[in-house]
Amino acid sequence: MDPDRYGTRPRWQTLALGLPPAVLLLAIGVWWTLLSWGVIGDQTSQAFSIVGPIFAGLGVALGWVVLNRGRR
């Protein structure tokens, strides 16, 4: 992206828009993963054991991108 043409977004805006969804994805992913392993509650779920780690990984990846953006 051309910063002269489009400008740059301030760092606080990037953090404010990117970190809450990253933390939410991570929290939901961890919750579902622990739920599927039987750590939380008494039931296990095959669907949560697949979807939970995917959500947690997406949350970590989004957080990594948001925190390391602009450090080139």
C-alpha positions in Angstrom: 0.0 0.0 0.0 1.3 3.5 -0.9 1.5 5.5 2.4 1.7 8.8 0.4 -1.6 8.1 -1.3 -3.6 6.4 1.5 -1.9 7.7 4.6 -1.1 5.5 7.6 -3.4 4.5 10.5 -2.2 5.5 14.0 -0.9 2.6 16.1 -3.6 3.1 18.8 -6.3 2.6 16.2 -4.7 -0.6 14.9 -4.4 -1.9 18.4 -8.0 -0.9 19.3 -9.5 -2.5 16.2 -7.3 -5.6 16.1 -6.6 -6.8 19.6 -10.2 -7.3 20.9 -11.2 -9.7 18.1 -7.8 -11.5 18.6 -8.4 -11.9 22.3 -12.0 -13.0 21.7 -11.0 -15.7 19.2 -8.2 -16.9 21.5 -10.6 -17.1 24.5 -13.3 -18.9 22.6 -10.8 -21.3 21.1 -9.2 -22.2 24.4 -12.7 -22.6 26.0 -13.9 -24.9 23.3 -10.6 -26.9 23.3 -10.7 -27.4 27.1 -14.4 -28.3 26.8 -13.7 -30.9 24.2 -11.0 -32.5 26.3 -13.3 -32.8 29.3 -11.4 -30.4 31.5 -14.4 -28.1 31.7 -17.7 -30.0 32.2 -18.4 -33.7 31.9 -18.9 -34.1 28.2 -16.5 -34.3 25.3 -17.2 -33.1 21.8 -15.6 -34.1 18.5 -16.6 -30.8 16.8 -15.2 -28.6 19.5 -11.9 -30.6 19.4 -11.5 -29.6 15.8 -12.9 -26.0 15.8 -11.4 -24.9 19.1 -7.7 -25.1 18.2 -8.5 -23.5 14.8 -10.1 -20.5 16.6 -7.3 -20.3 19.1 -4.7 -20.4 16.3 -6.5 -17.7 14.3 -6.6 -15.5 17.5 -2.9 -15.9 18.0 -2.2 -15.2 14.4 -4.3 -12.1 14.3 -2.7 -10.8 17.6 0.7 -11.4 16.1 -0.1 -9.5 13.0 -1.6 -6.6 14.9 1.2 -6.3 17.4 4.0 -6.6 14.8 2.5 -4.5 12.0 4.6 -1.6 11.0 7.9 -2.9 12.5 9.6 -3.4 9.2 
